[in-house]
Amino acid sequence: MAGDPDANASAYLVAQELYVSAEKLGAFLMCSAVPDLPITGPGSQTESLTLYADALFGKGEYQRALSYYKQAMQRRKVGSHMDLASNKRASPGRQRSSPTSGFAAVSSEEEAMLKFKEGRCLVALDDTSAAIRALESVPPPLRSLRLLLLLGGVYVSTGAARGRVRVNRGGQQRAGGSVFLAGRAARPFGAG
């Protein structure tokens, strides 16, 4: 983001909770996007889609935000496969176990954050089963404390005790102490 002043401005607007302005800037950035923008990384299509979705989420437009988070995830996957293809051509001796095995998997912290944001939207839309699927698709080593708390909150609201125990143990390992999931909430941990 350091190299793209427009993305920096959009990120600043989202951080300052000026979601209407961030949405307008994001829409402008996406409409005026140059076709040869990188798919991933600073100033990329993925970053623009994510910032725009953040603005929509802040405005309470959860369904639209969910759509843009999913598009950002798809762009990341396409970009990572394009990188793998170019690396495969550069070093033909390196083989992957299966050409499609990594496509649906979450393999980086950025993808885990996108899945967390997707889960937040689904919780806000009261689609808890889809939220659980999205959040559980993140492998345990990539689950942030925020993701664990959101997942635990969804388990509490649905009464899934087994899942709560798994999340609690994962949170204990990550935080070095115990994670308490107290009380029931109509929208558990979904706001932040």
PETABEL-V854617 format. One line per field, one symbol per residue. psi: psi as a letter, one per 40 degrees, with the letter a starting at -180 (. if undefined). burial: # if it has 16 or more other ideal C-beta (glycine too) atoms within 10 Angstrom, else .. A space follows every 50 residues. Layout:
psi->???
burial->???
//
This chain:
psi->edehdddddddddddefgdddddddddddddehhdfiidiahfidddddd ddddddddeegdddddddddddddddddddddddddddddgeehiidhde dedeiheiddddddddddddddddefgddddddddeehiddehidddddd dddddddefgddddddddddddddeeaihhgiiiidgheee.
burial->...#.##..##.##....#..##.##..#.........##..######## ########..##.###.######.###.##.................... .....#...###############..##.###.###.#...##...#### #######..#..##.###.##..#....#.#......###..
//
